[in-house]
């Protein structure tokens, strides 16, 4: 009888060499490749260079004999490196509570040492089969990987795919998208699934930092560097040391401040205000903007060399109107969240409400949908929401606004000026509402109003 062809690759990590040898001798009869190591510190390099179907991970190492703390730490680190890789935990102490905790943290299963061969083999084969089944359904796989980002539409699956590919690298990332699309959630997902996940994630809204405080906020300052510098202060770059620095609204930086940022990124060193000492920085950079940086480059408003530095990878986050399949998912999610928050016994949406939510264009994207559902939950007197519970703005398409404003002889300058003027009129001069419809920040709109004398 022909011997069945073996397949599958297993990494076994245990600080007892005898256990590794025993496991390898038994499992190599059933699997094509068995890799073993007594040193958990080698896990990142091994996983970076080889593909495995399952990791068999000891729960206790010599540094931490019985609490499982070191095993839990490596469980999380492996998940951050590859959230789809099945991890089966081992413990020699028969502590079922540790095993249960490990599974709550994401372990696929566990085995107790000494193992019973048949059960041991079945546990590993079941773990591999479970992973293959999940891989066959990418939507479920991504939902498990990115539980804080809700979406099943094709545009969002494409975004998840990019995050999945680039998170474990150290490449700088530029996230593009309109206001309210969830750019910071994407940045946090990249950080969570990177090798830097255990280090800080530091978020900076560049649109809210004045030019005079830019260097102090990002690079820090020494006591006495300026009038209000009463003590030494660590800047955001240092706070993010070893982790991820997220710079939101990077398109709002003036060319002068862009130059200072570029210098720090090129040299990977910063100097606190009031000091001459260079401080090395080790950060992964993720930036975001709702502005068209390529257009800004052509207008000399953004440095091309800075763009090259920050956009090794670009992620284009779709507006909510281009992912209509996710609108009802998000609506249901926020209904549940705000029902709990405000202690309201909400049951769901009437059909007309669903239809209204799906047909609306959501110029404010997810943020607008979130606020709409929150208000409806607060104000509704019935457990089922209807169209009347929503205060959706009367829709006026940008195309309709533009149609009577330009002809074939109009320049881009003319079109933008007329478009902004029309939108400002539509919103009775309300800067926040106009900026939201235009998909730019308030600061950006103020600059354009000044530029065009509006």
C-alpha positions, 0 to 999 in steps of 0.5 A: 500500500502506498504511503500517504503523502505528508503535508503541513508545516509546524513550528514547536517552541518549548524550552525543554529540548527533550520535549521538542525531540519527542514531539518532532519524532512523533509528528514528522510521521504525519507532517511534511516539516517540523521546525523546533526551537528552545528560544522564543526570541527566535520566533520573529525571524523564523516566521519571517523566513518560513511559512507554517500551518500551526505554531505549538507554543509552550505556555511557561518558559524558564524565565516564568515557570508557572504563571503563563505570563511569558507564553501569553506575551508570545501568543500576542506577539505571534498574533500581531505578526500573523493573525491568521496563524493557528496557535496551540498552547502547551502546558506541563502543569495541567492548569485548565484556567491558564488554557482557558485564558489563552483561548480567550486571548485568541489561541486556537486550542491547547494540549496538556503535557504529557500528551496522548498521541491520538488526541495530540495529533487530532488537535493539531489537524483540527487547528489547521483545518479550521484555519483553511476553512476561515481562509476560504471566506476572506470576509470572516477572516478580516472581521476576525483580524480587524474587529474595530473596523466594520465593513464587508464591501469590496472597497473595504476588503481591498483596504483590509488586504493592503493592511494585511500585507504591509502591517508587519513591514516598517514601511511608511504609510499614507492614508488618504480619505475624506473627513469622517472615513476612519483614517485613524482606525486604519492607522491603529489597525496597522500598528496593532498588527505590526512588530511594534504593537507592544510599543506606543501608538501616538496620534497627532492632529497637525491641523490643531497645532499652531505653527509657533508650537509645532517644534515644541509639540513634535520634538519637545523642548528644554526648560527655559527655551521660551517664556512658558517653558517651565520644565523639560517636555518630551515631544511626540516623536520621543513618546512614540519611540519604538512604536508608531507615530500617526500624523493626521491632517499632514496636508495642513502643514505650511512649506516651512514646517514641512521642511522641518518634518522632512529633516527629522524623517531623513536624519531619523534624529530630532533636537528639542527646542532650546537644546543642541543635542541630537536624539535618535528616533525609531518610529514607524510613520503613518500619515493621513490627509483628506487633501489632494497632495499631488495637486498641492505639489503642482501649486508648490503648496506641498513638498514632493520630497516629503511626499516621497518620504511618507507614502511608501504605501498609500491606502485610499480609504473609500467614502461611505457613499462608495461602500453602500453595502456597509451602511446598514452594518454600521447603522446596526452597530451604532444602534446597538452601541447607543442603545446600551449607552443611553439605556434605551430598549431599541429593537431595530429599523423600519424598512423605510428607515433602512431605505433612507439610510442607504440612499443618502450620500453621507457627505460627512461619511461614517462620523455623520452616520454615527451622529445621526444614529446617536441622535435618533436613539436619544430622541426616539420614543419608540423601539423601532426607528423610522425615517422621521427619526433622522434629520438628513440634510436635503441632498444637493449634489456637487455636480448640480452645484457646478453645472451652472458655474463653469464652461469649457473656458473656465480654469480650475481656479475659477471652478474651485472658487465658484464651487466653494462660493456655492457651497458656502451659500448653501450652508449659510456661511457655516464653515463646519458644514461647508468644509464637511461637504467639500471634504476638507478641514476647516483650516483648509477652507479658511485658507481657500476663502482667503485665497479667493477673497470670499 
